[in-house]
Amino acid sequence: MGSLSIWHWAIVLFVFWPLAAAITVVPVWQILKRVGIAGWLSLLSVIPIVGLVALWVMAFSAWPNDKH
């Protein structure tokens, strides 16, 4: 078993990463729209640490559509 060639990395970079990003961003965008938060913030979900921190901030903050 040798190391991965440049073609393997190119496939990962140009095929699988955008596919995984789209699979993540689209549902997060819809969720954010339903709770009244700007949908463009779903782009943060593809940045590993930033997406995780954003998830925690959104989970424990008051949402604009809260009825409290």
mmCIF file as gemmi writes it, N, C-alpha and C atoms, coordinates in Angstrom:
data_model
loop_
_atom_site.group_PDB
_atom_site.id
_atom_site.type_symbol
_atom_site.label_atom_id
_atom_site.label_alt_id
_atom_site.label_comp_id
_atom_site.label_asym_id
_atom_site.label_entity_id
_atom_site.label_seq_id
_atom_site.pdbx_PDB_ins_code
_atom_site.Cartn_x
_atom_site.Cartn_y
_atom_site.Cartn_z
_atom_site.occupancy
_atom_site.B_iso_or_equiv
_atom_site.pdbx_formal_charge
_atom_site.auth_seq_id
_atom_site.auth_asym_id
_atom_site.pdbx_PDB_model_num
ATOM 1 N N . MET Axp A 1 ? 0.839 -1.175 0 1 0 ? 1 A 1
ATOM 2 C CA . MET Axp A 1 ? 0 0 0 1 0 ? 1 A 1
ATOM 3 C C . MET Axp A 1 ? 0.885 1.24 0 1 0 ? 1 A 1
ATOM 4 N N . GLY Axp A 2 ? 0.802 1.985 -1.07 1 0 ? 2 A 1
ATOM 5 C CA . GLY Axp A 2 ? 1.597 3.2 -1.184 1 0 ? 2 A 1
ATOM 6 C C . GLY Axp A 2 ? 0.831 4.408 -0.699 1 0 ? 2 A 1
ATOM 7 N N . SER Axp A 3 ? 1.464 5.532 -0.852 1 0 ? 3 A 1
ATOM 8 C CA . SER Axp A 3 ? 0.796 6.767 -0.446 1 0 ? 3 A 1
ATOM 9 C C . SER Axp A 3 ? -0.195 7.19 -1.529 1 0 ? 3 A 1
ATOM 10 N N . LEU Axp A 4 ? -1.083 8.075 -1.168 1 0 ? 4 A 1
ATOM 11 C CA . LEU Axp A 4 ? -2.09 8.537 -2.108 1 0 ? 4 A 1
ATOM 12 C C . LEU Axp A 4 ? -1.473 9.499 -3.114 1 0 ? 4 A 1
ATOM 13 N N . SER Axp A 5 ? -1.878 9.369 -4.361 1 0 ? 5 A 1
ATOM 14 C CA . SER Axp A 5 ? -1.353 10.241 -5.404 1 0 ? 5 A 1
ATOM 15 C C . SER Axp A 5 ? -2.081 11.577 -5.398 1 0 ? 5 A 1
ATOM 16 N N . ILE Axp A 6 ? -1.594 12.482 -6.216 1 0 ? 6 A 1
ATOM 17 C CA . ILE Axp A 6 ? -2.219 13.802 -6.316 1 0 ? 6 A 1
ATOM 18 C C . ILE Axp A 6 ? -3.638 13.689 -6.837 1 0 ? 6 A 1
ATOM 19 N N . TRP Axp A 7 ? -3.936 12.679 -7.646 1 0 ? 7 A 1
ATOM 20 C CA . TRP Axp A 7 ? -5.277 12.504 -8.202 1 0 ? 7 A 1
ATOM 21 C C . TRP Axp A 7 ? -6.283 12.129 -7.121 1 0 ? 7 A 1
ATOM 22 N N . HIS Axp A 8 ? -5.846 11.345 -6.163 1 0 ? 8 A 1
ATOM 23 C CA . HIS Axp A 8 ? -6.739 11.012 -5.054 1 0 ? 8 A 1
ATOM 24 C C . HIS Axp A 8 ? -7.116 12.263 -4.263 1 0 ? 8 A 1
ATOM 25 N N . TRP Axp A 9 ? -6.141 13.105 -3.999 1 0 ? 9 A 1
ATOM 26 C CA . TRP Axp A 9 ? -6.405 14.333 -3.263 1 0 ? 9 A 1
ATOM 27 C C . TRP Axp A 9 ? -7.258 15.29 -4.084 1 0 ? 9 A 1
ATOM 28 N N . ALA Axp A 10 ? -7.057 15.318 -5.404 1 0 ? 10 A 1
ATOM 29 C CA . ALA Axp A 10 ? -7.863 16.18 -6.264 1 0 ? 10 A 1
ATOM 30 C C . ALA Axp A 10 ? -9.323 15.743 -6.244 1 0 ? 10 A 1
ATOM 31 N N . ILE Axp A 11 ? -9.573 14.437 -6.261 1 0 ? 11 A 1
ATOM 32 C CA . ILE Axp A 11 ? -10.94 13.924 -6.205 1 0 ? 11 A 1
ATOM 33 C C . ILE Axp A 11 ? -11.589 14.307 -4.878 1 0 ? 11 A 1
ATOM 34 N N . VAL Axp A 12 ? -10.853 14.152 -3.797 1 0 ? 12 A 1
ATOM 35 C CA . VAL Axp A 12 ? -11.387 14.525 -2.486 1 0 ? 12 A 1
ATOM 36 C C . VAL Axp A 12 ? -11.685 16.016 -2.44 1 0 ? 12 A 1
ATOM 37 N N . LEU Axp A 13 ? -10.775 16.823 -2.939 1 0 ? 13 A 1
ATOM 38 C CA . LEU Axp A 13 ? -10.913 18.28 -2.859 1 0 ? 13 A 1
ATOM 39 C C . LEU Axp A 13 ? -12.033 18.805 -3.739 1 0 ? 13 A 1
ATOM 40 N N . PHE Axp A 14 ? -12.149 18.292 -4.955 1 0 ? 14 A 1
ATOM 41 C CA . PHE Axp A 14 ? -13.085 18.869 -5.915 1 0 ? 14 A 1
ATOM 42 C C . PHE Axp A 14 ? -14.404 18.118 -6.054 1 0 ? 14 A 1
ATOM 43 N N . VAL Axp A 15 ? -14.511 16.914 -5.499 1 0 ? 15 A 1
ATOM 44 C CA . VAL Axp A 15 ? -15.749 16.149 -5.615 1 0 ? 15 A 1
ATOM 45 C C . VAL Axp A 15 ? -16.396 15.936 -4.253 1 0 ? 15 A 1
ATOM 46 N N . PHE Axp A 16 ? -15.687 15.313 -3.35 1 0 ? 16 A 1
ATOM 47 C CA . PHE Axp A 16 ? -16.293 14.936 -2.077 1 0 ? 16 A 1
ATOM 48 C C . PHE Axp A 16 ? -16.474 16.1 -1.116 1 0 ? 16 A 1
ATOM 49 N N . TRP Axp A 17 ? -15.527 17.025 -1.053 1 0 ? 17 A 1
ATOM 50 C CA . TRP Axp A 17 ? -15.663 18.137 -0.128 1 0 ? 17 A 1
ATOM 51 C C . TRP Axp A 17 ? -16.84 19.044 -0.495 1 0 ? 17 A 1
ATOM 52 N N . PRO Axp A 18 ? -17.005 19.451 -1.755 1 0 ? 18 A 1
ATOM 53 C CA . PRO Axp A 18 ? -18.188 20.27 -2.074 1 0 ? 18 A 1
ATOM 54 C C . PRO Axp A 18 ? -19.503 19.517 -1.86 1 0 ? 18 A 1
ATOM 55 N N . LEU Axp A 19 ? -19.507 18.219 -2.119 1 0 ? 19 A 1
ATOM 56 C CA . LEU Axp A 19 ? -20.707 17.424 -1.886 1 0 ? 19 A 1
ATOM 57 C C . LEU Axp A 19 ? -21.042 17.38 -0.399 1 0 ? 19 A 1
ATOM 58 N N . ALA Axp A 20 ? -20.05 17.149 0.437 1 0 ? 20 A 1
ATOM 59 C CA . ALA Axp A 20 ? -20.266 17.124 1.882 1 0 ? 20 A 1
ATOM 60 C C . ALA Axp A 20 ? -20.679 18.503 2.39 1 0 ? 20 A 1
ATOM 61 N N . ALA Axp A 21 ? -20.102 19.551 1.836 1 0 ? 21 A 1
ATOM 62 C CA . ALA Axp A 21 ? -20.471 20.906 2.242 1 0 ? 21 A 1
ATOM 63 C C . ALA Axp A 21 ? -21.922 21.2 1.878 1 0 ? 21 A 1
ATOM 64 N N . ALA Axp A 22 ? -22.344 20.801 0.695 1 0 ? 22 A 1
ATOM 65 C CA . ALA Axp A 22 ? -23.727 21.033 0.279 1 0 ? 22 A 1
ATOM 66 C C . ALA Axp A 22 ? -24.699 20.232 1.137 1 0 ? 22 A 1
ATOM 67 N N . ILE Axp A 23 ? -24.336 19.001 1.457 1 0 ? 23 A 1
ATOM 68 C CA . ILE Axp A 23 ? -25.196 18.166 2.297 1 0 ? 23 A 1
ATOM 69 C C . ILE Axp A 23 ? -25.337 18.772 3.692 1 0 ? 23 A 1
ATOM 70 N N . THR Axp A 24 ? -24.35 19.495 4.137 1 0 ? 24 A 1
ATOM 71 C CA . THR Axp A 24 ? -24.393 20.124 5.451 1 0 ? 24 A 1
ATOM 72 C C . THR Axp A 24 ? -25.077 21.485 5.419 1 0 ? 24 A 1
ATOM 73 N N . VAL Axp A 25 ? -24.735 22.317 4.447 1 0 ? 25 A 1
ATOM 74 C CA . VAL Axp A 25 ? -25.196 23.709 4.424 1 0 ? 25 A 1
ATOM 75 C C . VAL Axp A 25 ? -26.694 23.817 4.136 1 0 ? 25 A 1
ATOM 76 N N . VAL Axp A 26 ? -27.211 23.028 3.216 1 0 ? 26 A 1
ATOM 77 C CA . VAL Axp A 26 ? -28.618 23.174 2.816 1 0 ? 26 A 1
ATOM 78 C C . VAL Axp A 26 ? -29.583 22.945 3.982 1 0 ? 26 A 1
ATOM 79 N N . PRO Axp A 27 ? -29.48 21.846 4.739 1 0 ? 27 A 1
ATOM 80 C CA . PRO Axp A 27 ? -30.42 21.698 5.857 1 0 ? 27 A 1
ATOM 81 C C . PRO Axp A 27 ? -30.213 22.722 6.97 1 0 ? 27 A 1
ATOM 82 N N . VAL Axp A 28 ? -28.968 23.09 7.223 1 0 ? 28 A 1
ATOM 83 C CA . VAL Axp A 28 ? -28.707 24.093 8.259 1 0 ? 28 A 1
ATOM 84 C C . VAL Axp A 28 ? -29.317 25.432 7.842 1 0 ? 28 A 1
ATOM 85 N N . TRP Axp A 29 ? -29.225 25.77 6.551 1 0 ? 29 A 1
ATOM 86 C CA . TRP Axp A 29 ? -29.822 27.005 6.032 1 0 ? 29 A 1
ATOM 87 C C . TRP Axp A 29 ? -31.325 27.006 6.293 1 0 ? 29 A 1
ATOM 88 N N . GLN Axp A 30 ? -31.991 25.895 6.014 1 0 ? 30 A 1
ATOM 89 C CA . GLN Axp A 30 ? -33.438 25.796 6.208 1 0 ? 30 A 1
ATOM 90 C C . GLN Axp A 30 ? -33.813 25.915 7.685 1 0 ? 30 A 1
ATOM 91 N N . ILE Axp A 31 ? -33.042 25.289 8.547 1 0 ? 31 A 1
ATOM 92 C CA . ILE Axp A 31 ? -33.303 25.375 9.982 1 0 ? 31 A 1
ATOM 93 C C . ILE Axp A 31 ? -33.153 26.813 10.467 1 0 ? 31 A 1
ATOM 94 N N . LEU Axp A 32 ? -32.097 27.477 10.038 1 0 ? 32 A 1
ATOM 95 C CA . LEU Axp A 32 ? -31.872 28.854 10.466 1 0 ? 32 A 1
ATOM 96 C C . LEU Axp A 32 ? -32.977 29.781 9.972 1 0 ? 32 A 1
ATOM 97 N N . LYS Axp A 33 ? -33.454 29.573 8.756 1 0 ? 33 A 1
ATOM 98 C CA . LYS Axp A 33 ? -34.549 30.388 8.243 1 0 ? 33 A 1
ATOM 99 C C . LYS Axp A 33 ? -35.812 30.201 9.077 1 0 ? 33 A 1
ATOM 100 N N . ARG Axp A 34 ? -36.084 28.978 9.51 1 0 ? 34 A 1
ATOM 101 C CA . ARG Axp A 34 ? -37.298 28.714 10.292 1 0 ? 34 A 1
ATOM 102 C C . ARG Axp A 34 ? -37.26 29.36 11.67 1 0 ? 34 A 1
ATOM 103 N N . VAL Axp A 35 ? -36.065 29.494 12.233 1 0 ? 35 A 1
ATOM 104 C CA . VAL Axp A 35 ? -35.985 30.085 13.572 1 0 ? 35 A 1
ATOM 105 C C . VAL Axp A 35 ? -35.735 31.585 13.522 1 0 ? 35 A 1
ATOM 106 N N . GLY Axp A 36 ? -35.648 32.154 12.322 1 0 ? 36 A 1
ATOM 107 C CA . GLY Axp A 36 ? -35.511 33.595 12.192 1 0 ? 36 A 1
ATOM 108 C C . GLY Axp A 36 ? -34.1 34.118 12.224 1 0 ? 36 A 1
ATOM 109 N N . ILE Axp A 37 ? -33.141 33.281 11.964 1 0 ? 37 A 1
ATOM 110 C CA . ILE Axp A 37 ? -31.729 33.694 11.915 1 0 ? 37 A 1
ATOM 111 C C . ILE Axp A 37 ? -31.31 33.717 10.451 1 0 ? 37 A 1
ATOM 112 N N . ALA Axp A 38 ? -30.43 34.627 10.079 1 0 ? 38 A 1
ATOM 113 C CA . ALA Axp A 38 ? -29.986 34.763 8.694 1 0 ? 38 A 1
ATOM 114 C C . ALA Axp A 38 ? -29.415 33.439 8.18 1 0 ? 38 A 1
ATOM 115 N N . GLY Axp A 39 ? -29.922 33.004 7.032 1 0 ? 39 A 1
ATOM 116 C CA . GLY Axp A 39 ? -29.518 31.717 6.472 1 0 ? 39 A 1
ATOM 117 C C . GLY Axp A 39 ? -28.066 31.64 6.063 1 0 ? 39 A 1
ATOM 118 N N . TRP Axp A 40 ? -27.47 32.775 5.697 1 0 ? 40 A 1
ATOM 119 C CA . TRP Axp A 40 ? -26.084 32.749 5.246 1 0 ? 40 A 1
ATOM 120 C C . TRP Axp A 40 ? -25.135 32.277 6.351 1 0 ? 40 A 1
ATOM 121 N N . LEU Axp A 41 ? -25.58 32.336 7.598 1 0 ? 41 A 1
ATOM 122 C CA . LEU Axp A 41 ? -24.738 31.858 8.693 1 0 ? 41 A 1
ATOM 123 C C . LEU Axp A 41 ? -24.512 30.348 8.624 1 0 ? 41 A 1
ATOM 124 N N . SER Axp A 42 ? -25.307 29.652 7.806 1 0 ? 42 A 1
ATOM 125 C CA . SER Axp A 42 ? -25.108 28.212 7.644 1 0 ? 42 A 1
ATOM 126 C C . SER Axp A 42 ? -23.776 27.905 6.968 1 0 ? 42 A 1
ATOM 127 N N . LEU Axp A 43 ? -23.192 28.877 6.296 1 0 ? 43 A 1
ATOM 128 C CA . LEU Axp A 43 ? -21.879 28.662 5.685 1 0 ? 43 A 1
ATOM 129 C C . LEU Axp A 43 ? -20.808 28.412 6.738 1 0 ? 43 A 1
ATOM 130 N N . LEU Axp A 44 ? -21.061 28.853 7.958 1 0 ? 44 A 1
ATOM 131 C CA . LEU Axp A 44 ? -20.112 28.593 9.042 1 0 ? 44 A 1
ATOM 132 C C . LEU Axp A 44 ? -20.053 27.116 9.416 1 0 ? 44 A 1
ATOM 133 N N . SER Axp A 45 ? -21.066 26.366 9.041 1 0 ? 45 A 1
ATOM 134 C CA . SER Axp A 45 ? -21.116 24.953 9.426 1 0 ? 45 A 1
ATOM 135 C C . SER Axp A 45 ? -20.059 24.11 8.734 1 0 ? 45 A 1
ATOM 136 N N . VAL Axp A 46 ? -19.442 24.603 7.676 1 0 ? 46 A 1
ATOM 137 C CA . VAL Axp A 46 ? -18.411 23.817 6.993 1 0 ? 46 A 1
ATOM 138 C C . VAL Axp A 46 ? -17.017 24.071 7.557 1 0 ? 46 A 1
ATOM 139 N N . ILE Axp A 47 ? -16.874 25.058 8.425 1 0 ? 47 A 1
ATOM 140 C CA . ILE Axp A 47 ? -15.597 25.319 9.084 1 0 ? 47 A 1
ATOM 141 C C . ILE Axp A 47 ? -15.641 24.58 10.419 1 0 ? 47 A 1
ATOM 142 N N . PRO Axp A 48 ? -14.786 23.577 10.61 1 0 ? 48 A 1
ATOM 143 C CA . PRO Axp A 48 ? -14.957 22.664 11.745 1 0 ? 48 A 1
ATOM 144 C C . PRO Axp A 48 ? -15.14 23.311 13.113 1 0 ? 48 A 1
ATOM 145 N N . ILE Axp A 49 ? -14.22 24.06 13.606 1 0 ? 49 A 1
ATOM 146 C CA . ILE Axp A 49 ? -14.329 24.615 14.952 1 0 ? 49 A 1
ATOM 147 C C . ILE Axp A 49 ? -15.362 25.732 14.992 1 0 ? 49 A 1
ATOM 148 N N . VAL Axp A 50 ? -15.397 26.584 13.978 1 0 ? 50 A 1
ATOM 149 C CA . VAL Axp A 50 ? -16.337 27.695 13.935 1 0 ? 50 A 1
ATOM 150 C C . VAL Axp A 50 ? -17.769 27.176 13.887 1 0 ? 50 A 1
ATOM 151 N N . GLY Axp A 51 ? -18.013 26.138 13.099 1 0 ? 51 A 1
ATOM 152 C CA . GLY Axp A 51 ? -19.347 25.559 13.02 1 0 ? 51 A 1
ATOM 153 C C . GLY Axp A 51 ? -19.805 24.979 14.336 1 0 ? 51 A 1
ATOM 154 N N . LEU Axp A 52 ? -18.909 24.346 15.045 1 0 ? 52 A 1
ATOM 155 C CA . LEU Axp A 52 ? -19.254 23.763 16.342 1 0 ? 52 A 1
ATOM 156 C C . LEU Axp A 52 ? -19.548 24.852 17.37 1 0 ? 52 A 1
ATOM 157 N N . VAL Axp A 53 ? -18.738 25.89 17.396 1 0 ? 53 A 1
ATOM 158 C CA . VAL Axp A 53 ? -18.977 27.005 18.319 1 0 ? 53 A 1
ATOM 159 C C . VAL Axp A 53 ? -20.289 27.701 17.969 1 0 ? 53 A 1
ATOM 160 N N . ALA Axp A 54 ? -20.552 27.909 16.676 1 0 ? 54 A 1
ATOM 161 C CA . ALA Axp A 54 ? -21.799 28.546 16.257 1 0 ? 54 A 1
ATOM 162 C C . ALA Axp A 54 ? -23.005 27.711 16.667 1 0 ? 54 A 1
ATOM 163 N N . LEU Axp A 55 ? -22.887 26.402 16.574 1 0 ? 55 A 1
ATOM 164 C CA . LEU Axp A 55 ? -23.978 25.523 16.986 1 0 ? 55 A 1
ATOM 165 C C . LEU Axp A 55 ? -24.275 25.692 18.469 1 0 ? 55 A 1
ATOM 166 N N . TRP Axp A 56 ? -23.253 25.75 19.296 1 0 ? 56 A 1
ATOM 167 C CA . TRP Axp A 56 ? -23.444 25.922 20.735 1 0 ? 56 A 1
ATOM 168 C C . TRP Axp A 56 ? -24.026 27.294 21.057 1 0 ? 56 A 1
ATOM 169 N N . VAL Axp A 57 ? -23.553 28.324 20.371 1 0 ? 57 A 1
ATOM 170 C CA . VAL Axp A 57 ? -24.073 29.674 20.608 1 0 ? 57 A 1
ATOM 171 C C . VAL Axp A 57 ? -25.548 29.735 20.24 1 0 ? 57 A 1
ATOM 172 N N . MET Axp A 58 ? -25.913 29.167 19.09 1 0 ? 58 A 1
ATOM 173 C CA . MET Axp A 58 ? -27.314 29.197 18.669 1 0 ? 58 A 1
ATOM 174 C C . MET Axp A 58 ? -28.201 28.351 19.571 1 0 ? 58 A 1
ATOM 175 N N . ALA Axp A 59 ? -27.668 27.267 20.094 1 0 ? 59 A 1
ATOM 176 C CA . ALA Axp A 59 ? -28.472 26.381 20.937 1 0 ? 59 A 1
ATOM 177 C C . ALA Axp A 59 ? -28.858 27.046 22.257 1 0 ? 59 A 1
ATOM 178 N N . PHE Axp A 60 ? -27.998 27.885 22.792 1 0 ? 60 A 1
ATOM 179 C CA . PHE Axp A 60 ? -28.243 28.447 24.109 1 0 ? 60 A 1
ATOM 180 C C . PHE Axp A 60 ? -28.564 29.941 24.103 1 0 ? 60 A 1
ATOM 181 N N . SER Axp A 61 ? -28.776 30.52 22.919 1 0 ? 61 A 1
ATOM 182 C CA . SER Axp A 61 ? -29.155 31.925 22.868 1 0 ? 61 A 1
ATOM 183 C C . SER Axp A 61 ? -30.656 32.043 22.591 1 0 ? 61 A 1
ATOM 184 N N . ALA Axp A 62 ? -31.191 33.215 22.834 1 0 ? 62 A 1
ATOM 185 C CA . ALA Axp A 62 ? -32.611 33.454 22.557 1 0 ? 62 A 1
ATOM 186 C C . ALA Axp A 62 ? -32.781 33.63 21.053 1 0 ? 62 A 1
ATOM 187 N N . TRP Axp A 63 ? -33.742 32.927 20.478 1 0 ? 63 A 1
ATOM 188 C CA . TRP Axp A 63 ? -33.998 33.014 19.049 1 0 ? 63 A 1
ATOM 189 C C . TRP Axp A 63 ? -35.059 34.071 18.787 1 0 ? 63 A 1
ATOM 190 N N . PRO Axp A 64 ? -34.994 34.718 17.634 1 0 ? 64 A 1
ATOM 191 C CA . PRO Axp A 64 ? -35.981 35.768 17.338 1 0 ? 64 A 1
ATOM 192 C C . PRO Axp A 64 ? -37.424 35.286 17.32 1 0 ? 64 A 1
ATOM 193 N N . ASN Axp A 65 ? -37.676 34.037 17.039 1 0 ? 65 A 1
ATOM 194 C CA . ASN Axp A 65 ? -39.041 33.517 16.98 1 0 ? 65 A 1
ATOM 195 C C . ASN Axp A 65 ? -39.508 32.913 18.294 1 0 ? 65 A 1
ATOM 196 N N . ASP Axp A 66 ? -38.726 33.032 19.359 1 0 ? 66 A 1
ATOM 197 C CA . ASP Axp A 66 ? -39.158 32.51 20.669 1 0 ? 66 A 1
ATOM 198 C C . ASP Axp A 66 ? -40.381 33.265 21.152 1 0 ? 66 A 1
ATOM 199 N N . LYS Axp A 67 ? -41.302 32.549 21.761 1 0 ? 67 A 1
ATOM 200 C CA . LYS Axp A 67 ? -42.537 33.144 22.262 1 0 ? 67 A 1
ATOM 201 C C . LYS Axp A 67 ? -42.469 33.459 23.76 1 0 ? 67 A 1
ATOM 202 N N . HIS Axp A 68 ? -41.315 33.461 24.359 1 0 ? 68 A 1
ATOM 203 C CA . HIS Axp A 68 ? -41.167 33.662 25.806 1 0 ? 68 A 1
ATOM 204 C C . HIS Axp A 68 ? -41.32 35.098 26.175 1 0 ? 68 A 1
